[in-house]
Amino acid sequence: MRNQPGHGDVLSFYDFGRTTVQACAADPRFSYCAYVPESYDEHGTQVYRLLVAVHGTQRDNTGCRDAFIDLAERHQVIVLAPLFPGGMAAPRELSSYKRLRSSDGSGPAYDQVLLAMIEEISAVYRIDARRFLLYGFSGGAHFAHRFLYVHPERLEAVSIAAPGIVTVLDNQADWLAGVRNFEAVFGKPLDLEAMRRVAIHMVVGGDDSATWEVALSSGHPWWQPAFDSHGATRIERMETLKASYLAQGIGVVHDVVPGVDHRQAPLLPAVKSFLSAAITRLPVQDRC
């Protein structure tokens, strides 16, 4: 029988299965929830792999977590679902987390917030978090593919599902459209060799052609001339992103799901198939 709350350092009822929401100790403006497989034994020795599932603009992080319960149970994976609230960079803004960091260094460093969450949850559960699995849909896919650029050494696999705006591996354009000034923004060079060691998945619906949310004109705060060459729809931009990876020798698994518009649920079978394959091919290391 699992412990009830209030038992000191031992885990409580709320630390298993669909966990309660916790504030991030490093920055309580942010929070996270998790899914911990029913088999988890706080006194056991099994080390679990970690999957981070990043929400889209609607910020349904609990739903994003719950979408992977079946995979978590099948493969004995702990799921971490961060919440990056709106309004962090300006009142009612919704998209600053998608960039990871602002070009001028103001505002939160969302990639570092996620790493702090991972460190925190790794102190609670037996997780091999030196390299983890990462997934994001829509706004979360913005975050996921840019996190791949900044921290490829931390990733085993990443699934990038239908981002609206992409950052391609273009040395002729600055961040956010390209990576020419990557080192100036992030304080480290882009590590293409480390990216080549990550299993990378791209998935989009075959009918995901609406442009109302993703159109970039000269009046858009993110607009750069280079974006004009990326395509107008999520489908076209995914093709552009993939081509930039392949040009650098970075392998990609690319799924286009027929008859699907901009919805997460119909993409999940392809996502889970990719992640399952990555999990079964990658051994879990003993925790340090």
N, C-alpha and C positions, 0 to 999 in steps of 0.2 A: 504494500500500500504506500502511495506517495505521501510525502510530508505535506502538511498544511502550512499556510503562511506563518511566519514568525518564529522560525526555528534557526535563527542565527545564520551561519554560513551555508547550511544545506539548501538544496533546491526545494522550491515549494511546488504545490499543485499547479501554479500558474507559469511554471518554467518548462512545461512539457506540452507536446502537441502544439496547438495554436497558442503561442505565448501571449501574455499581456504586452502592452506597449511600454517601452522604457525610454526615458530621456537619455540622450547621449551625454555621458559624464564630461566629455571634453568640451561640449558646447550644447547646453540644454535647450537651445532653440530648435534642435533637431532631435528626432526620435526614431525608433525602429521597433519592429516586431519580428518574430521568428516562428518557424515551425521546426519542432524537434521530434524525430521519429518516436513512435510509441515504445520501441525497443530500448531507448536510451536508458542506461543504468548509470546513475551518478557514481557508483562504486566500481564500475566495470573498467575495462581496459581498451575497448574498441575506439579507434580514432575515426572521426567522421569527416567526409569531404564537405566543403561549404559552397553553396550556391547563393549568389547575391542577385535578387530580382528587383530591378529599379522601375518605379511607377512612371506612367505618362503624365501629361499635363493635368489630368483630373485628380491625380494623387491618391488613387485607391490602392494604397500600399498593402492593406490587409487582403484585398481581393487578389492582388498580384502574388502575394505569398500563398494564398489558398489554391491558386491555379497549379501550384507545383507540389501539392501534398502527395499526389499519387507517385510522382517521380521520387520524392524524398523518401517515402516508405519503400519503394521498390529497390532503390539503390543506397539506402541508408545515408542520406544527405541531409544536412541541416540547412534550412533556407533562412536567409536574412533579408528583410524587406525594409530599407530605409525610407524615411519620410523627409522630404525637402520642402518645407512649407512655401507657399507663395508669399510675396511681399517682402522678401529678404533684401533685395537690392533697391527697391522703391515701392511705394504703396501699390498694392494689387498687381505687381508684376508677377509673371508666371514662369519665366523662362531662364532665369539666370543660372539655375543648376545645370541646364543643358550644355552650357559653355564650359563647365568645370570651374573656370576662373575668369574674371574680367581681364581684358588686355592691359588695363592700367594698374592691376593689383588691388583694386578696391573690392570690398565685399568678401563674402566667404570663399574659401578654397574648398569646394564641395568634394573634390577627390580626397583631400586630407580628412574631411569629416567622415567619409565612408571608411577610410583606413582606421580612423579612431574607433568607429563602431565595431569594426572587425577585431581590433585588438581587445576591445572590451568584452565582446561575446566569447572570444577565444580564452579569456580568463575564467569563464563560467563553464564552458563545455570543452570536451576533448575534440578539438577541431584542428586539422592540418590546414592552416590558413596562409601558409607561406605562398601557395598558389591556389587560386580558387576559380570557380565558374561564375560568369557574369552574363546576365540577360537584361535586356531593356526593350520595351515596346514604345514606339512613337517618341515622345519626349525622353523616355528612358533609353531609347536607342541612340539619341543624340549623346547622352551621357556615356553610354557603354562604349561606343566606338572611339570617343575622345579619351576616355579612361584608358583604353587599349594603347593609345599613343604615348600617354604620360607614364603608365605603369605596366608595360608589357611583361616585365619579369614577375609580376604578381598573378598573372592569369594562366590558367590551363586552357581555358576555352571561353569564347564569347559568342553570344547569339544576338545579332543586331536586327531588330524587327521593325521595319517600316519607319525609319526616321524621316522627318520632314525636310530637314536641311542637313547637308553632309559636309564634313571637312575632308577634302581629298588630299592625297600625298603629292601636293603640287608645290614645288620649290620656287615657283614664280609668283605665288600669292601669299599674303600674310594670313595669319590666324584671324578669322575663323574659317575662311574659304579654303586656305591652304596652310602650309607648314613652314613657309620661308623664315618667319621670325619665331619659330617654336621655342628655341633655346632662350630667347629674350623673355618670352612669356612665362616659361616653366622652369628656367634655371638649370636645364639639362638638355643634352642633345637628343634628338629623335633616334631611337635604337631600332633600326629596321631588322637587324639580326634577331633581336629578342622577339619582335613581332612575328617573325617567320616560325618561331617555335610555338606559337599559340594556335590552337584549332579555332578557326573563324567561320562563322555562319552568318549569312544574310538571308532574310526572308521578307517577302512583301506579297500582298494580295494582287492577283492578276487584274482586278478592277479598281485598284487603289489609285484612281486618276484625278480625284478632286483636288483643286489647287487653292481653294478659298483660304485655307489656313497656312499654306506653305509658300504662297507667292512672295517673291522678293522683288521689289521695285526700288528705284533710287530714293524713295522716301522712307523705306524701312530702316530702322535703326541698325540692323545687322548688315545691310546691303554693302557689297563690294562688287566691282566689275566682274571679278572672276566667277561669281555665282551665276552669271548669265550663261556660262558654258556647262553648267551642271545638269541642265534639263529642267522641265517645268513640273513634273509629277514625281511622286515618291518612287515610282517604278523606274523612271529615267535616272533619277539621282542615285538610286541603288546601283544601277548599271555603271554609272560614272565612278562611283566609289569602288566598286569591284575592279573596274579596269585600272584604277590607280594602284590598287594592291597588286594585281597580277603583274603590272609593269615593274614592280619592285621585287618580284619573286615571292610574294606572299600568297599562299594558297587560300582559297575561299570555297566553301560549300554554299551554293546559291539556290534557294527555292523560291519559285513564284507559284502561289497557290491559286488555282483557277477559280473564277467566280466570286472572289472575296474582295470586298472593299476595305476601308480602314477600320478593321476590327481585330482585336487581339485573339479572341477565342478560336477562330478558325485557323489561325497560324500556329497555335500551340502544339498540335500533333507533329508538325515539322520541327519545331523547336525542341520538343522532348525527344524525338528520334535522334536529332543531332547530339543533344546533351547526353543521352543514354550511351550513344556510341563513344563519345569522348570519355565518359566515366569508366566504361568497361575496358578501355584501352590504356587508361592512365592509372598506375598503382598509387594507392594512398601511402604516404611516407609516415614513418613514426614521428610523433610530435616531439620537438626538442624540449 
